[in-house]
Amino acid sequence: MTVFAYIVIAIHSICAIGLILFVLLHSGKGTGLSSMLGGAVPTTSSGSGIIEKNLDRITVGFAAGYAVTALLLMIIYRPGL
């Protein structure tokens, strides 16, 4: 296996762990860890707060990274070679 494959596996693992953590931080119906962290922050006109929007962006970033590294691993990973 090449060094590039090891780097992609490391990034894939980081994205998987980050995706799990940030999905768990999302609130459901006004409760959750995001409400606990920013309960005093006022909400915007769309109904979701600044913290919730940032959580969405970070979660989408981790999901995109996970998808890209999964596709790269399908192409470059050859076990047993």
N, CA, C and O atoms as a GROMACS GRO file, in nm:
protein
  324
    1MET      N    1   0.084  -0.118   0.000
    1MET     CA    2   0.000   0.000   0.000
    1MET      C    3   0.089   0.124   0.000
    1MET      O    4   0.195   0.126   0.062
    2THR      N    5   0.044   0.224  -0.069
    2THR     CA    6   0.123   0.345  -0.081
    2THR      C    7   0.100   0.439   0.037
    2THR      O    8   0.007   0.421   0.116
    3VAL      N    9   0.186   0.537   0.047
    3VAL     CA   10   0.173   0.637   0.152
    3VAL      C   11   0.045   0.717   0.132
    3VAL      O   12  -0.020   0.756   0.230
    4PHE      N   13   0.008   0.742   0.007
    4PHE     CA   14  -0.115   0.816  -0.023
    4PHE      C   15  -0.237   0.743   0.032
    4PHE      O   16  -0.330   0.806   0.081
    5ALA      N   17  -0.238   0.611   0.023
    5ALA     CA   18  -0.350   0.532   0.076
    5ALA      C   19  -0.359   0.546   0.227
    5ALA      O   20  -0.468   0.556   0.283
    6TYR      N   21  -0.245   0.545   0.294
    6TYR     CA   22  -0.246   0.562   0.440
    6TYR      C   23  -0.298   0.701   0.480
    6TYR      O   24  -0.370   0.715   0.578
    7ILE      N   25  -0.260   0.802   0.403
    7ILE     CA   26  -0.307   0.937   0.432
    7ILE      C   27  -0.458   0.946   0.412
    7ILE      O   28  -0.528   1.007   0.493
    8VAL      N   29  -0.508   0.886   0.304
    8VAL     CA   30  -0.653   0.889   0.277
    8VAL      C   31  -0.728   0.812   0.385
    8VAL      O   32  -0.836   0.854   0.426
    9ILE      N   33  -0.673   0.700   0.432
    9ILE     CA   34  -0.737   0.624   0.539
    9ILE      C   35  -0.742   0.706   0.667
    9ILE      O   36  -0.843   0.703   0.739
   10ALA      N   37  -0.636   0.779   0.697
   10ALA     CA   38  -0.634   0.863   0.817
   10ALA      C   39  -0.738   0.974   0.808
   10ALA      O   40  -0.810   1.000   0.904
   11ILE      N   41  -0.747   1.039   0.693
   11ILE     CA   42  -0.846   1.145   0.674
   11ILE      C   43  -0.987   1.087   0.680
   11ILE      O   44  -1.078   1.149   0.737
   12HIS      N   45  -1.006   0.970   0.623
   12HIS     CA   46  -1.136   0.903   0.626
   12HIS      C   47  -1.180   0.873   0.770
   12HIS      O   48  -1.296   0.891   0.806
   13SER      N   49  -1.085   0.826   0.850
   13SER     CA   50  -1.116   0.797   0.990
   13SER      C   51  -1.151   0.923   1.068
   13SER      O   52  -1.244   0.922   1.149
   14ILE      N   53  -1.078   1.030   1.044
   14ILE     CA   54  -1.106   1.157   1.112
   14ILE      C   55  -1.244   1.209   1.071
   14ILE      O   56  -1.320   1.258   1.155
   15CYS      N   57  -1.276   1.198   0.943
   15CYS     CA   58  -1.408   1.243   0.896
   15CYS      C   59  -1.520   1.158   0.956
   15CYS      O   60  -1.626   1.211   0.990
   16ALA      N   61  -1.497   1.028   0.970
   16ALA     CA   62  -1.600   0.941   1.027
   16ALA      C   63  -1.626   0.977   1.173
   16ALA      O   64  -1.741   0.986   1.214
   17ILE      N   65  -1.521   0.996   1.250
   17ILE     CA   66  -1.537   1.031   1.392
   17ILE      C   67  -1.599   1.170   1.406
   17ILE      O   68  -1.688   1.190   1.489
   18GLY      N   69  -1.553   1.266   1.325
   18GLY     CA   70  -1.610   1.400   1.329
   18GLY      C   71  -1.756   1.402   1.289
   18GLY      O   72  -1.836   1.475   1.348
   19LEU      N   73  -1.792   1.322   1.190
   19LEU     CA   74  -1.931   1.315   1.146
   19LEU      C   75  -2.020   1.260   1.257
   19LEU      O   76  -2.130   1.311   1.279
   20ILE      N   77  -1.974   1.158   1.325
   20ILE     CA   78  -2.051   1.102   1.437
   20ILE      C   79  -2.070   1.206   1.546
   20ILE      O   80  -2.181   1.225   1.596
   21LEU      N   81  -1.963   1.274   1.583
   21LEU     CA   82  -1.970   1.372   1.692
   21LEU      C   83  -2.062   1.489   1.657
   21LEU      O   84  -2.142   1.531   1.740
   22PHE      N   85  -2.050   1.541   1.537
   22PHE     CA   86  -2.129   1.659   1.502
   22PHE      C   87  -2.274   1.626   1.475
   22PHE      O   88  -2.361   1.712   1.493
   23VAL      N   89  -2.305   1.504   1.432
   23VAL     CA   90  -2.444   1.465   1.420
   23VAL      C   91  -2.506   1.454   1.558
   23VAL      O   92  -2.622   1.491   1.578
   24LEU      N   93  -2.431   1.404   1.653
   24LEU     CA   94  -2.482   1.393   1.790
   24LEU      C   95  -2.499   1.529   1.857
   24LEU      O   96  -2.579   1.542   1.950
   25LEU      N   97  -2.426   1.630   1.812
   25LEU     CA   98  -2.439   1.764   1.869
   25LEU      C   99  -2.565   1.836   1.822
   25LEU      O  100  -2.609   1.931   1.886
   26HIS      N  101  -2.624   1.791   1.712
   26HIS     CA  102  -2.745   1.856   1.662
   26HIS      C  103  -2.860   1.836   1.760
   26HIS      O  104  -2.870   1.735   1.828
   27SER      N  105  -2.945   1.938   1.763
   27SER     CA  106  -3.059   1.930   1.854
   27SER      C  107  -3.180   1.876   1.780
   27SER      O  108  -3.192   1.890   1.658
   28GLY      N  109  -3.267   1.817   1.856
   28GLY     CA  110  -3.392   1.770   1.800
   28GLY      C  111  -3.508   1.837   1.872
   28GLY      O  112  -3.527   1.814   1.991
   29LYS      N  113  -3.584   1.919   1.802
   29LYS     CA  114  -3.701   1.988   1.858
   29LYS      C  115  -3.668   2.075   1.979
   29LYS      O  116  -3.740   2.072   2.079
   30GLY      N  117  -3.560   2.152   1.970
   30GLY     CA  118  -3.528   2.248   2.075
   30GLY      C  119  -3.446   2.193   2.189
   30GLY      O  120  -3.416   2.267   2.284
   31THR      N  121  -3.407   2.068   2.185
   31THR     CA  122  -3.323   2.013   2.290
   31THR      C  123  -3.199   1.955   2.227
   31THR      O  124  -3.193   1.935   2.105
   32GLY      N  125  -3.102   1.928   2.307
   32GLY     CA  126  -2.979   1.869   2.257
   32GLY      C  127  -2.858   1.944   2.307
   32GLY      O  128  -2.869   2.043   2.380
   33LEU      N  129  -2.743   1.897   2.268
   33LEU     CA  130  -2.620   1.957   2.314
   33LEU      C  131  -2.598   2.096   2.257
   33LEU      O  132  -2.536   2.180   2.322
   34SER      N  133  -2.648   2.122   2.137
   34SER     CA  134  -2.630   2.256   2.080
   34SER      C  135  -2.709   2.359   2.159
   34SER      O  136  -2.664   2.473   2.173
   35SER      N  137  -2.824   2.324   2.210
   35SER     CA  138  -2.902   2.416   2.294
   35SER      C  139  -2.833   2.439   2.427
   35SER      O  140  -2.838   2.549   2.482
   36MET      N  141  -2.770   2.337   2.478
   36MET     CA  142  -2.699   2.350   2.604
   36MET      C  143  -2.580   2.444   2.589
   36MET      O  144  -2.551   2.522   2.680
   37LEU      N  145  -2.510   2.437   2.474
   37LEU     CA  146  -2.392   2.520   2.453
   37LEU      C  147  -2.427   2.664   2.424
   37LEU      O  148  -2.353   2.755   2.462
   38GLY      N  149  -2.539   2.689   2.357
   38GLY     CA  150  -2.574   2.825   2.319
   38GLY      C  151  -2.717   2.859   2.349
   38GLY      O  152  -2.786   2.916   2.265
   39GLY      N  153  -2.763   2.826   2.465
   39GLY     CA  154  -2.903   2.848   2.499
   39GLY      C  155  -2.942   2.994   2.505
   39GLY      O  156  -3.058   3.028   2.482
   40ALA      N  157  -2.847   3.083   2.535
   40ALA     CA  158  -2.879   3.224   2.548
   40ALA      C  159  -2.863   3.300   2.416
   40ALA      O  160  -2.893   3.419   2.410
   41VAL      N  161  -2.817   3.232   2.311
   41VAL     CA  162  -2.798   3.298   2.183
   41VAL      C  163  -2.933   3.312   2.115
   41VAL      O  164  -3.004   3.213   2.099
   42PRO      N  165  -2.970   3.432   2.074
   42PRO     CA  166  -3.101   3.449   2.009
   42PRO      C  167  -3.104   3.384   1.872
   42PRO      O  168  -3.002   3.370   1.805
   43THR      N  169  -3.224   3.344   1.832
   43THR     CA  170  -3.238   3.281   1.701
   43THR      C  171  -3.263   3.386   1.594
   43THR      O  172  -3.308   3.497   1.624
   44THR      N  173  -3.232   3.351   1.471
   44THR     CA  174  -3.255   3.442   1.359
   44THR      C  175  -3.397   3.425   1.308
   44THR      O  176  -3.474   3.346   1.364
   45SER      N  177  -3.432   3.497   1.204
   45SER     CA  178  -3.569   3.492   1.152
   45SER      C  179  -3.606   3.356   1.094
   45SER      O  180  -3.724   3.322   1.087
   46SER      N  181  -3.506   3.277   1.054
   46SER     CA  182  -3.536   3.147   0.996
   46SER      C  183  -3.565   3.042   1.102
   46SER      O  184  -3.608   2.932   1.069
   47GLY      N  185  -3.543   3.073   1.227
   47GLY     CA  186  -3.578   2.981   1.333
   47GLY      C  187  -3.462   2.901   1.388
   47GLY      O  188  -3.476   2.837   1.493
   48SER      N  189  -3.349   2.902   1.323
   48SER     CA  190  -3.234   2.830   1.376
   48SER      C  191  -3.126   2.929   1.414
   48SER      O  192  -3.106   3.030   1.347
   49GLY      N  193  -3.057   2.900   1.519
   49GLY     CA  194  -2.957   2.991   1.570
   49GLY      C  195  -2.827   2.984   1.494
   49GLY      O  196  -2.810   2.902   1.403
   50ILE      N  197  -2.736   3.071   1.531
   50ILE     CA  198  -2.606   3.078   1.466
   50ILE      C  199  -2.528   2.949   1.492
   50ILE      O  200  -2.461   2.898   1.402
   51ILE      N  201  -2.537   2.898   1.613
   51ILE     CA  202  -2.466   2.775   1.645
   51ILE      C  203  -2.520   2.659   1.562
   51ILE      O  204  -2.442   2.576   1.515
   52GLU      N  205  -2.649   2.653   1.545
   52GLU     CA  206  -2.711   2.544   1.467
   52GLU      C  207  -2.668   2.552   1.321
   52GLU      O  208  -2.644   2.448   1.258
   53LYS      N  209  -2.659   2.673   1.266
   53LYS     CA  210  -2.614   2.689   1.127
   53LYS      C  211  -2.469   2.646   1.112
   53LYS      O  212  -2.433   2.581   1.014
   54ASN      N  213  -2.385   2.682   1.209
   54ASN     CA  214  -2.245   2.641   1.203
   54ASN      C  215  -2.232   2.491   1.218
   54ASN      O  216  -2.147   2.429   1.152
   55LEU      N  217  -2.313   2.430   1.303
   55LEU     CA  218  -2.312   2.284   1.316
   55LEU      C  219  -2.351   2.218   1.184
   55LEU      O  220  -2.294   2.116   1.145
   56ASP      N  221  -2.448   2.277   1.116
   56ASP     CA  222  -2.489   2.224   0.986
   56ASP      C  223  -2.374   2.230   0.886
   56ASP      O  224  -2.348   2.133   0.815
   57ARG      N  225  -2.305   2.342   0.882
   57ARG     CA  226  -2.194   2.359   0.787
   57ARG      C  227  -2.081   2.262   0.817
   57ARG      O  228  -2.025   2.200   0.725
   58ILE      N  229  -2.046   2.247   0.943
   58ILE     CA  230  -1.938   2.157   0.980
   58ILE      C  231  -1.977   2.013   0.950
   58ILE      O  232  -1.895   1.935   0.901
   59THR      N  233  -2.102   1.976   0.979
   59THR     CA  234  -2.149   1.840   0.952
   59THR      C  235  -2.146   1.810   0.803
   59THR      O  236  -2.106   1.701   0.762
   60VAL      N  237  -2.190   1.905   0.722
   60VAL     CA  238  -2.186   1.885   0.577
   60VAL      C  239  -2.043   1.873   0.528
   60VAL      O  240  -2.014   1.795   0.437
   61GLY      N  241  -1.953   1.950   0.586
   61GLY     CA  242  -1.811   1.940   0.550
   61GLY      C  243  -1.753   1.803   0.581
   61GLY      O  244  -1.682   1.745   0.498
   62PHE      N  245  -1.782   1.751   0.700
   62PHE     CA  246  -1.735   1.617   0.735
   62PHE      C  247  -1.798   1.511   0.646
   62PHE      O  248  -1.731   1.415   0.607
   63ALA      N  249  -1.926   1.527   0.612
   63ALA     CA  250  -1.993   1.429   0.526
   63ALA      C  251  -1.933   1.432   0.385
   63ALA      O  252  -1.914   1.326   0.324
   64ALA      N  253  -1.904   1.550   0.333
   64ALA     CA  254  -1.842   1.560   0.201
   64ALA      C  255  -1.702   1.500   0.202
   64ALA      O  256  -1.663   1.429   0.109
   65GLY      N  257  -1.626   1.528   0.307
   65GLY     CA  258  -1.493   1.468   0.319
   65GLY      C  259  -1.498   1.317   0.328
   65GLY      O  260  -1.415   1.248   0.269
   66TYR      N  261  -1.595   1.267   0.402
   66TYR     CA  262  -1.612   1.122   0.414
   66TYR      C  263  -1.646   1.060   0.279
   66TYR      O  264  -1.593   0.955   0.243
   67ALA      N  265  -1.734   1.124   0.204
   67ALA     CA  266  -1.775   1.071   0.074
   67ALA      C  267  -1.658   1.072  -0.026
   67ALA      O  268  -1.638   0.976  -0.099
   68VAL      N  269  -1.583   1.181  -0.027
   68VAL     CA  270  -1.470   1.191  -0.119
   68VAL      C  271  -1.363   1.089  -0.085
   68VAL      O  272  -1.309   1.023  -0.175
   69THR      N  273  -1.331   1.074   0.043
   69THR     CA  274  -1.229   0.976   0.080
   69THR      C  275  -1.278   0.834   0.058
   69THR      O  276  -1.197   0.746   0.028
   70ALA      N  277  -1.408   0.809   0.073
   70ALA     CA  278  -1.461   0.676   0.044
   70ALA      C  279  -1.444   0.642  -0.104
   70ALA      O  280  -1.406   0.531  -0.140
   71LEU      N  281  -1.472   0.740  -0.191
   71LEU     CA  282  -1.452   0.717  -0.334
   71LEU      C  283  -1.305   0.698  -0.369
   71LEU      O  284  -1.271   0.612  -0.450
   72LEU      N  285  -1.218   0.777  -0.307
   72LEU     CA  286  -1.074   0.760  -0.330
   72LEU      C  287  -1.025   0.623  -0.284
   72LEU      O  288  -0.943   0.560  -0.351
   73LEU      N  289  -1.076   0.578  -0.171
   73LEU     CA  290  -1.035   0.446  -0.121
   73LEU      C  291  -1.083   0.334  -0.213
   73LEU      O  292  -1.015   0.232  -0.227
   74MET      N  293  -1.199   0.351  -0.273
   74MET     CA  294  -1.246   0.250  -0.368
   74MET      C  295  -1.151   0.239  -0.487
   74MET      O  296  -1.134   0.132  -0.544
   75ILE      N  297  -1.090   0.350  -0.525
   75ILE     CA  298  -1.002   0.353  -0.641
   75ILE      C  299  -0.861   0.305  -0.606
   75ILE      O  300  -0.803   0.225  -0.680
   76ILE      N  301  -0.804   0.354  -0.494
   76ILE     CA  302  -0.662   0.330  -0.469
   76ILE      C  303  -0.632   0.216  -0.374
   76ILE      O  304  -0.520   0.164  -0.374
   77TYR      N  305  -0.726   0.176  -0.292
   77TYR     CA  306  -0.696   0.075  -0.188
   77TYR      C  307  -0.696  -0.065  -0.248
   77TYR      O  308  -0.796  -0.109  -0.304
   78ARG      N  309  -0.586  -0.132  -0.236
   78ARG     CA  310  -0.572  -0.270  -0.282
   78ARG      C  311  -0.514  -0.353  -0.167
   78ARG      O  312  -0.393  -0.357  -0.150
   79PRO      N  313  -0.601  -0.420  -0.090
   79PRO     CA  314  -0.550  -0.498   0.023
   79PRO      C  315  -0.468  -0.618  -0.024
   79PRO      O  316  -0.500  -0.681  -0.125
   80GLY      N  317  -0.365  -0.647   0.050
   80GLY     CA  318  -0.283  -0.764   0.023
   80GLY      C  319  -0.178  -0.746  -0.084
   80GLY      O  320  -0.108  -0.842  -0.118
   81LEU      N  321  -0.164  -0.625  -0.138
   81LEU     CA  322  -0.061  -0.603  -0.240
   81LEU      C  323   0.060  -0.539  -0.183
   81LEU      O  324   0.157  -0.513  -0.255
   0.00000   0.00000   0.00000
